[in-house]
Amino acid sequence: MPAVDLKTYLAATMRLFRVPEDPDLSRAQFDAFSKQIPLLYFILISNTIAVAYTYVNVAPDWLTMIVPSVLTLIAGLRTFWWLRQRGLVRSDADILRNLRATNWMTLPIGAGFTIWSFALYPYGDPFAKSQVAFYMAVTVIGCIFSLMHLRSAALIVTLIVDVPYVLFFWATGEPTLKAIAVNNLLVSGAMVTVLFIYYRDFADLVASRKSLLTQQAATQALSDENFRLANLDSLTELPNRRRFFAELSSAFTEAERRHVRVAVGIIDLDGFKPINDNYGHSVGDRVLIEAGRRVREVCEGFGPQRVEFARLGGDEFGLVVCGDPEDADLMRLGQRIGEQVKLPYQLDTAHTGLSCSIGFALYPRSATTSEALYECADYALYHAKRHLRGRTVIFSSELEAEIRSRGVIENLLRTSDFGAEMELVFQPIVDAMSEHTAGFETLARWHSPRLGWVSPADFIPAAERIGLIRPLTQVLLTRALATAKTWPDHIRLSFNLSAHDVCAAEGILPLIAIIEKSGLPPHRIDFEITETAVTFDFVRAQQSIATLKAMGCGISLDDFGTGYSSLSHVHRLPLDKIKVDRSFVADINENPVSHKIIKSLAGLCDDMEIACVVEGVETRAQLDTLRRLGCDFIQGYYFAKPMPGSAIDEYLAKERERLDGDAVRAAKVVA
């Protein structure tokens, strides 16, 4: 055999007598071996006592009493030590060290019992000698069986005991003992063969279990990752809507159990949609990510309450405030969030600004279920966006009354006869310089048989919510056009369209059909569209406006100055008029800021050749100021309150008398 092959063979042989260093296999061996050890030492102790008892009267005391006692004590101590290992948690290194120690202790312990057996043999009669042979044969087989999980130790016992055993009893020359020696050699060989097969299968089983555990770990990791992704917003990496409602349900259940408060908050970014429209979705996404990061930092640093934060979708975020919060805590949290969201967003060349409206609802005051609590928070947000934009609103008994009222209005609208219950009134739009009426704005009033007069501020949003605004618009437009047809040809009709009217999937074809059927020339019609309607779906709104403009209708941008991307819409839409919101007029003579705003807007309209219409004029002083600023048209109580269509002829007649009288007086003054 070549030297290299001999080295390889010797190395392979030596590996059989070593403890494997595979941590998983070593741990499995240790666990299985620790259960077999008591059986191993029970066999040794019981068989040793039996043999020693047989030789008590024939052999010296040191062989029958002292040596067996020492060997039995060693076996007992080892048994006790192994029994203690069952309850201990050991490291891989510790397990490997103990297995190696056991492996090497097998050598002296096996040699000790073998030498003691051979020392007793000469003192016995044939029966006692046969018992020694039987003792050694049975004991070694039992030990090999007990050590089968630690192959190296089993092989050491086989060599230490069986080889001297066979040689010793073969050398006696006694045929029976020689036969026993040969038989034991064959049985031991068979046991070793079984040992190798069992050990191989045991190692394969451990490896398979390790592979299975690895696969299970990978599967669990994949499952955990899928769960994380299913509950994570891919853009902002915040918890998503699904995770939010799971957290809300859990927090609500805990609050019910502990009888403490829990709050739900909904955040809406004011002015986000125009950022998407003006700068593109990539910038909008970055603004969302940054806004989410800022709010998350506020939530993480807000104590002692725990705040769960998630993105619900679009520019809307959700909060679950645990830890028995009070109203003051929620207002403080809302203020901090608002302050962070308002900070500038510097993105490349785009410098954007946002604010946010927040609605909170508190359990148990506002609702008794998590779903109802969320709905209350949503209504508080709705109220904030309509009346306190950029502020925080906590759901209250007053808002609860509003909800009930809103529900009543919505239910009555569904059964309302628009033709019979809806009435139209008209407010003059007056030329600022000549004070001649140039047109009338159409305003709807609802007289409900049950509720009486209902404000358009209440029933128009309700009609939008329940999907009745378009049929309502069609009924009102038909009646308004019929009324306007009786007016002098120079008087225009101004009519408001909602976001649903100009952004509907089927377009404005029904409105066009109504205009054509009315017989009123389109050039006498102005359609007023709010910035909110435009930003609702700018592309579709732009298409609808272009169609109306092509017919000859005028287009006015209503409530100008209260939206978020007014200037961008001005240059992208074919506008004829801009209506400045009344909020700038009330203090125009007292507030320099309002004065400057209207002056700037009037200058803008002049530069772009767009008429400037100012709403909410109530005093002569306001009118004079607006004239000086160059505003074109005036609308407000100073000239007239909204009036029914039947009163327009009388109003126009009185206006002619007034203006004629003014002209006569002016002529006299000149003369």
BANU-53600 format. One record per residue (C-alpha): x, y, z; residue in one letter. Coordinates in steps of 0.001 Angstrom, whole numbers, padded with zeros to 6 digits, always signed. Layout:
<sites>
XYZA;...
</sites>
This chain:
<sites>
+000000+000000+000000M;+001499+003381-000970P;+002511+005684+001893A;-000074+008277+001023V;-002802+005618+001038D;-001574+004325+004400L;-001730+007817+005872K;-005204+008300+004497T;-006272+004941+005900Y;-004801+005679+009333L;-006413+009124+009373A;-009783+007626+008488A;-009340+004965+011170T;-008464+007535+013800M;-011552+009568+012921R;-013665+006610+014012L;-012359+007064+017557F;-013005+010829+017679R;-016095+012790+018555V;-017455+014571+015430P;-017244+018355+015578E;-020548+018999+013821D;-022433+021045+016477P;-025856+019696+015506D;-024676+016074+015465L;-022777+016516+018752S;-025839+018030+020424R;-028042+015202+019156A;-025499+012625+020404Q;-025328+014335+023770F;-029115+014417+024180D;-029550+010751+023167A;-026467+009564+025060F;-027536+011245+028294S;-030715+009139+028207K;-028754+005870+027648Q;-026066+006404+030297I;-028186+005244+033286P;-028803+001937+031460L;-025072+001552+030741L;-024028+001983+034361Y;-026955-000098+035636F;-025649-003007+033546I;-022101-002493+034848L;-023062-002118+038502I;-025574-004969+038647S;-023351-007462+036788N;-020286-006443+038818T;-022091-006976+042136I;-023310-010377+040964A;-019800-011563+040005V;-018238-010147+043180A;-020854-011946+045295Y;-020002-015259+043599T;-016328-014884+044478Y;-016719-013567+048044V;-015670-016810+049722N;-013013-017892+047241V;-011100-014764+046270A;-009243-012173+048369P;-011298-009384+049920D;-009556-006699+047920W;-010826-008366+044752L;-014339-009059+045995T;-014930-005982+048155M;-012530-003090+047582I;-012034-003115+043810V;-015755-003728+043016P;-016722-000972+045454S;-014354+001494+043784V;-015571+000568+040310L;-019217+000735+041412T;-018638+004131+043072L;-017087+005500+039870I;-020038+004187+037844A;-022500+005659+040341G;-020842+009084+040291L;-020844+009104+036526R;-024529+008150+036504T;-025368+011002+038898F;-023360+013476+036805W;-025156+012544+033610W;-028571+012703+035245L;-027849+016341+036208R;-027058+017264+032601Q;-030632+016718+031463R;-031897+019979+032951G;-028974+022159+031895L;-028680+024349+028800V;-025199+023933+027383R;-023281+025606+024583S;-022011+023687+021574D;-018438+023980+022830A;-019411+022655+026277D;-021228+019682+024742I;-018251+018825+022526L;-015896+019050+025513R;-018043+016673+027610N;-018379+014145+024798L;-014620+014114+024332R;-014125+013636+028078A;-016589+010731+028053T;-014804+009244+025055N;-011460+009194+026834W;-012885+008070+030199M;-014212+004971+028465T;-010621+003726+028164L;-009670+003532+031899P;-013136+002477+033022I;-013301-000325+030434G;-009755-001417+031197A;-010462-001380+034927G;-013455-003717+034716F;-011598-006003+032262T;-008490-006326+034439I;-010644-006956+037536W;-012491-009744+035712S;-009265-011438+034615F;-007883-011145+038196A;-010934-012961+039631L;-010955-015751+037057Y;-008212-018012+038587P;-009996-018227+041996Y;-013191-019759+040771G;-014410-023237+040006D;-015557-024053+036457P;-018996-022539+037111F;-017535-019343+038547A;-015091-019070+035643K;-017976-019492+033212S;-019799-016711+035037Q;-016794-014408+034484V;-016840-015259+030785A;-020614-014684+030648F;-020283-011465+032650Y;-017724-010012+030286M;-019598-011074+027141A;-023001-009806+028254V;-021610-006621+029754T;-019642-005637+026671V;-022682-006238+024437I;-024824-004114+026766G;-022197-001377+026820C;-021882-001356+023033I;-025676-001069+022782F;-025788+001769+025337S;-022913+003609+023649L;-024254+003300+020107M;-025031+007090+019943H;-021348+007791+020665L;-019662+005538+018097R;-016124+006352+019126S;-016731+005312+022763A;-018464+002101+021661A;-015485+001178+019467L;-013038+001895+022320I;-015003-000417+024656V;-015071-003093+021954T;-011301-002968+021537L;-010462-002635+025253I;-012727-005483+026341V;-013342-007814+023408D;-009782-008156+022103V;-008263-009131+025522P;-011378-011243+026207Y;-011003-013332+023048V;-007261-013725+023475L;-007558-014594+027176F;-010208-017283+026859F;-008722-018695+023651W;-005439-019104+025527A;-007100-021222+028264T;-007321-024158+025882G;-010738-025026+027276E;-012981-025876+024286P;-016080-024412+025877T;-014360-021149+026728L;-012751-021018+023295K;-016188-021455+021754A;-017565-018712+023972I;-014683-016444+022938A;-015310-017084+019239V;-019065-016635+019709N;-018523-013363+021567N;-016170-012216+018805L;-018829-012899+016173L;-021604-011270+018200V;-019415-008259+018903S;-018607-007990+015207G;-022301-008111+014408A;-022945-005473+017080M;-020239-003239+015617V;-021781-003659+012149T;-025170-002713+013545V;-023471+000147+015365L;-022050+001555+012120F;-025374+001228+010319I;-027283+002793+013200Y;-024760+005583+013600Y;-024899+006350+009869R;-028686+006467+009959D;-028572+008552+013132F;-026175+011043+011537A;-028324+011158+008379D;-031402+011737+010500L;-029706+014613+012304V;-028562+016072+008982A;-032084+015690+007549S;-033566+017305+010616R;-031028+020110+010324K;-031936+020554+006654S;-035625+020494+007532L;-035114+023043+010280L;-033128+025184+007855T;-035956+024936+005325Q;-038504+025687+008030Q;-036422+028654+009159A;-036201+029873+005564A;-039937+029328+005134T;-040634+031146+008379Q;-038312+033973+007365A;-040095+034187+004005L;-043452+034110+005774S;-042307+036826+008161D;-041056+038919+005238E;-044317+038429+003358N;-046234+039407+006484F;-044023+042470+006872R;-044511+043461+003250L;-048257+042832+003469A;-048399+045237+006397N;-045922+047796+005061L;-046465+050732+002760D;-043947+050237-000036S;-043371+053962-000635L;-042911+055382+002870T;-042024+052071+004595E;-044594+052934+007235L;-047238+050483+008442P;-050045+050404+005891N;-053834+050586+006128R;-054154+046881+006908R;-051660+047109+009770R;-053321+050296+011030F;-056716+048679+011453F;-055158+045612+013094A;-053393+047909+015597E;-056615+049853+016130L;-058576+046673+016846S;-055927+045427+019274S;-055616+048782+021057A;-059389+049154+021274F;-059783+045674+022806T;-057061+046448+025357E;-058673+049800+026227A;-062026+048069+026749E;-060430+045473+029005R;-058542+048029+031111R;-061307+050660+031030H;-058964+053364+029730V;-059104+055828+026837R;-057724+055255+023349V;-057799+057726+020460A;-057831+057479+016685V;-056428+060259+014540G;-056517+060846+010789I;-054095+063257+009116I;-054683+064768+005681D;-051973+066806+003959L;-053454+070108+002793D;-052121+071138-000588G;-050455+067885-001541F;-052375+067222-004753K;-051231+070470-006391P;-047638+069428-005668I;-048244+066254-007664N;-049855+068264-010461D;-047182+070947-010617N;-043964+069046-009929Y;-044848+065469-010875G;-045380+062275-008944H;-041699+061700-008207S;-041535+064945-006232V;-044904+064141-004664G;-043611+060758-003539D;-040562+062352-001949R;-042766+064858-000137V;-044896+061974+001192L;-041800+060122+002380I;-040429+063209+004113E;-043781+064130+005679A;-044177+060536+006914G;-040679+060603+008406R;-041371+063850+010252R;-044666+062667+011694V;-043142+059338+012717R;-040393+061142+014634E;-043018+063199+016467V;-044970+060049+017327C;-041887+058163+018536E;-040871+061038+020798G;-044346+061686+022184F;-044746+060475+025750G;-046026+059098+027954P;-048582+057912+025390Q;-047679+055314+022771R;-048590+056392+019244V;-048924+053953+016347E;-048514+055698+012989F;-049440+054399+009532A;-050105+055546+005991R;-053725+054932+005057L;-053333+055808+001378G;-052694+058809-000836G;-051847+061775+001380D;-053763+060412+004372E;-052149+058989+007518F;-053576+057356+010622G;-052746+057492+014329L;-053674+055195+017226V;-052911+056892+020535V;-052723+054475+023483C;-051975+055127+027133G;-055197+056804+028324D;-054773+060123+026428P;-056786+063230+027241E;-057962+066017+024953D;-054971+068160+025905A;-052596+065337+024901D;-054264+064997+021505L;-054176+068738+020851M;-050507+068835+021851R;-049749+065914+019522L;-051693+067548+016694G;-049852+070829+017197Q;-046435+069148+017079R;-047332+067209+013955I;-048679+070357+012288G;-045526+072305+013115E;-043308+069633+011585Q;-045412+069178+008464V;-045444+072946+007823K;-041659+073184+007661L;-040378+073787+004104P;-039639+070867+001788Y;-036564+071592-000302Q;-036478+069105-003182L;-033985+069881-005952D;-035247+073127-007492T;-038744+072745-006081A;-039472+074488-002814H;-042818+073249-001520T;-044882+073906+001548G;-047664+071915+003168L;-049957+072001+006121S;-052135+069280+007548C;-055603+068928+009013S;-056100+066354+011765I;-059244+064760+013153G;-059260+062853+016459F;-061911+060725+018161A;-061619+059406+021710L;-062966+056165+023192Y;-065242+055781+025138P;-066635+059289+024741R;-067097+059273+020978S;-067902+055645+020090A;-068212+052129+021476T;-066651+050213+018574T;-063354+050638+016756S;-065134+051066+013408E;-067399+053798+014753A;-064406+055480+016421L;-062607+055658+013083Y;-065703+057116+011417E;-065893+059783+014106C;-062232+060695+013555A;-062907+060857+009827D;-065770+063279+010385Y;-063618+065398+012696A;-061067+065572+009855L;-063825+066501+007404Y;-064911+069293+009731H;-061321+070505+010090A;-060791+070632+006329K;-064028+072556+005769R;-063859+075012+008641H;-060444+074854+010344L;-058026+073900+007594R;-054564+073217+008918G;-055841+072722+012479R;-056645+069824+014812T;-060259+068954+015645V;-061399+066478+018294I;-064763+064838+017727F;-067335+066368+020093S;-071017+066292+020913S;-071527+069205+018521E;-069989+067215+015677L;-072081+064221+016682E;-075174+066398+016280A;-073851+067459+012872E;-073493+063836+011839I;-077066+063094+012846R;-078205+066181+010967S;-076104+065182+007965R;-077657+061727+007983G;-081143+063226+008063V;-080296+065575+005185I;-078840+062757+003111E;-081882+060538+003672N;-084304+063337+002798L;-082300+064267-000306L;-082672+060711-001594R;-086455+061047-001553T;-086591+064739-002454S;-088472+066071-005477D;-085855+068494-006800F;-088280+070170-009151G;-090750+070980-006374A;-088473+071531-003369E;-085472+073317-004876M;-085719+077055-005487E;-083387+079417-007267L;-082308+082885-006229V;-080056+085236-008146F;-077477+087738-006933Q;-076351+090600-009217P;-072814+090870-010528I;-072243+094599-011083V;-069750+096512-013216D;-067490+098231-010686A;-067228+101512-012594M;-070625+101985-014221S;-072569+100087-011528E;-074644+098452-014255H;-075666+094850-013585T;-073695+092614-015921A;-075192+089310-014811G;-076610+087205-012010F;-075130+084296-010118E;-077524+081404-009597T;-077826+080166-006013L;-079880+077161-004927A;-082144+076985-001890R;-083826+073840-000598W;-087143+073993+001176H;-087577+070549+002734S;-091136+069656+003792P;-089645+068233+006987R;-086641+070474+007755L;-087764+073745+006231G;-085069+075882+004624W;-081739+074037+004373V;-078516+075937+003645S;-076640+075032+000448P;-073561+074708+002645A;-075308+071640+004085D;-077203+070046+001223F;-074672+070572-001610I;-071894+068567+000162P;-074518+065976+001131A;-075601+065629-002503A;-071945+065189-003481E;-071424+062499-000844R;-074424+060406-001872I;-073962+060829-005622G;-076955+063104-006317L;-075087+066275-007221I;-075121+065640-010970R;-078891+065095-011304P;-079382+068073-008971L;-077111+070232-011161T;-079059+069244-014262Q;-082410+070174-012705V;-081091+073512-011420L;-079320+074387-014690L;-082480+073708-016707T;-084493+076048-014512R;-081766+078718-014392A;-081445+078790-018174L;-085194+079078-018549A;-085193+082071-016184T;-082194+083741-017860A;-083906+083490-021248K;-086396+086158-020043T;-083635+088654-019198W;-082268+091371-021457P;-079712+090069-023930D;-076763+091805-022271H;-077395+090121-018889I;-075322+086987-018313R;-076075+083939-016182L;-073387+082645-013810S;-073828+079019-012696F;-071711+076927-010291N;-070434+073467-011203L;-069081+070980-008667S;-066060+068725-008983A;-068383+065824-009807H;-069915+067800-012674D;-066649+068612-014437V;-064742+065447-013526C;-067382+062783-014184A;-066292+059826-016310A;-069092+060450-018826E;-068055+064090-019128G;-070343+067086-019385I;-072451+065839-022272L;-075697+066067-020250P;-074971+069739-019483L;-074248+070483-023122I;-077549+068897-024115A;-079395+071051-021572I;-077713+074243-022883I;-078594+073432-026485E;-082164+072564-025594K;-082627+075777-023555S;-082254+078112-026510G;-080100+080506-024452L;-076965+081529-026384P;-073882+079917-024757P;-072039+083264-024827H;-074463+084520-022156R;-073482+081716-019744I;-070584+081747-017283D;-069735+078526-015456F;-068043+078987-012089E;-065633+076240-011062I;-063786+076161-007756T;-060109+075362-007369E;-061155+072296-005392T;-063069+071026-008415A;-060076+071666-010660V;-057608+069848-008391T;-060016+066921-007936F;-058994+065624-011390D;-057163+068355-013251F;-056815+066560-016580V;-060502+065685-016876R;-061533+069100-015553A;-059299+070740-018133Q;-060983+068717-020899Q;-064477+069622-019683S;-063620+073326-019395I;-062121+073334-022884A;-065344+071812-024264T;-067554+074431-022575L;-065214+077160-023742K;-065424+075881-027324A;-069216+076203-027154M;-068819+079876-026310G;-069458+079686-022585C;-067412+081803-020181G;-065328+080177-017440I;-064780+081691-013982S;-062433+080379-011316L;-064378+080719-008071D;-063093+081303-004504D;-059699+082324-005841F;-057013+082627-003175G;-058321+079924-000854T;-056794+077012-002766G;-053211+075819-003100Y;-051954+076136-006646S;-054030+079009-007948S;-051409+080586-010221L;-050596+077290-011883S;-054261+076804-012734H;-054679+080340-013996V;-052169+079935-016804H;-053229+076372-017695R;-056977+077004-018026L;-058898+079143-020576P;-060364+081475-017940L;-062467+084577-018518D;-062909+085673-014917K;-061383+085168-011524I;-063622+085562-008485K;-061717+086749-005429V;-062970+085140-002238D;-064979+087310+000158R;-062563+086548+003011S;-060128+089160+001614F;-062766+091892+001337V;-064165+092079+004861A;-061097+093887+006268D;-059624+095355+003107I;-059609+098873+004575N;-058192+097774+007937E;-055787+094969+007056N;-052825+095943+004830P;-052266+092287+003925V;-055775+091876+002485S;-055354+095172+000617H;-052076+094008-000922K;-053488+090620-001868I;-056432+092066-003773I;-054190+094677-005389K;-051859+091914-006577S;-054722+089786-007865L;-056285+092717-009707A;-052913+093455-011315G;-052511+089802-012274L;-055949+089734-013905C;-055167+092915-015791D;-051881+091539-017097D;-053534+088308-018218M;-056578+090117-019628E;-058909+088283-017270I;-061813+090025-015552A;-061519+090348-011768C;-064750+089758-009820V;-064784+090467-006081V;-067352+088840-003796E;-068689+089912-000424G;-068787+093698-000914V;-071081+095213+001718E;-070060+098880+002123T;-069406+101912-000028R;-065913+102215+001399A;-065084+098703+000221Q;-066473+099480-003234L;-064423+102648-003538D;-061236+100841-002544T;-061860+098044-005021L;-062469+100562-007777R;-059145+102226-007044R;-057427+098835-007143L;-058796+098191-010608G;-061333+095430-009917C;-063787+094912-012784D;-066932+093460-011224F;-068501+093554-007780I;-070853+091160-006062Q;-072300+091555-002575G;-075031+092834-000306Y;-074075+096439-001020Y;-075991+096195-004272F;-078501+093447-003511A;-079104+090258-001661K;-079975+087120-003652P;-083501+087463-005056M;-086031+085146-006712P;-086251+085196-010484G;-089593+086970-010365S;-087964+090005-008698A;-085255+090554-011309I;-087337+092691-013686D;-088260+095066-010856E;-084611+095158-009691Y;-083379+096035-013187L;-086075+098696-013549A;-085063+100342-010277K;-081437+100165-011318E;-082201+101989-014549R;-084096+104662-012622E;-081221+105031-010188R;-078586+105236-012865L;-080685+107624-014970D;-081154+109818-011909G;-077430+109731-011240D;-076772+110704-014845A;-079179+113650-014639V;-077623+114872-011407R;-074163+114496-012868A;-075217+116525-015920A;-076589+119298-013701K;-073351+119408-011755V;-071372+119730-014983V;-073736+122434-016258A;
</sites>
